[in-house]
C-alpha cells in the first residue's frame, strides 16, 4: 500500500537492481515518493516462493512502517506504541485518543508469514516505508520511469501549456536532479 494519504496512485516504477524499491506518484500531488520493501515483506515473499527473494543480505531494511495520524507519509517503524488502525506513534498523540486503541508495537509489528496474510494483516502491517520524496515538478505527477540499470529515474507532470511542461531526471545514487 504505497499511497495511503487520500490520492489515487497514478504512476509507479520498479527500480531494477535496487533491491525491491519503487517510485510512485499520485493524482494531484507534485512529488514522487520512493518506497523500500521492509524486512518482513522480504521474508514472507521468500517463504511463499520457497526461495530467497534477494541475493544481497547486506541491505539494511526497516522492520515495517506506520502512518502518523496527520501525516501523509509511511514512516519507518521505530518501535514504541502505535494507534491501532491508524499507525501513529504514541509519543505526541492527542490525549483524546482512547487508550484502548493503543497496542504494544510488538503486537502490530510486521512479521514474516509462511502463508498468505489475512486481510487484517495486509491492512495494518504490510505498509512499505517511504524513504524519500522527489520534488521539483510544478504540476501534478503524470508518469515515472527508470533506466534499465536503475541508476536514473525520470518523471513528468501534467500540463495544459508548453511552458509549464516538465520532465525531471534524478540519479538514484544521491537522488539529486540531473
ABEGO torsion letter per residue (X at the ends): XABAAGBBBABBBBBBGAGGBBBBBBBGBABBBBBBBBAAAAAAAAAAAGBBABABAABBBBAEBBBBAABABBBBBAEEBBBBGAGBBABGBBAABBAAABBBAAAABBBBBABBBBAAAAAAAABBBBABBBBGBABBBABBBBBAAGABBBBBBBBABAAABBBBBBBAAAGBBX
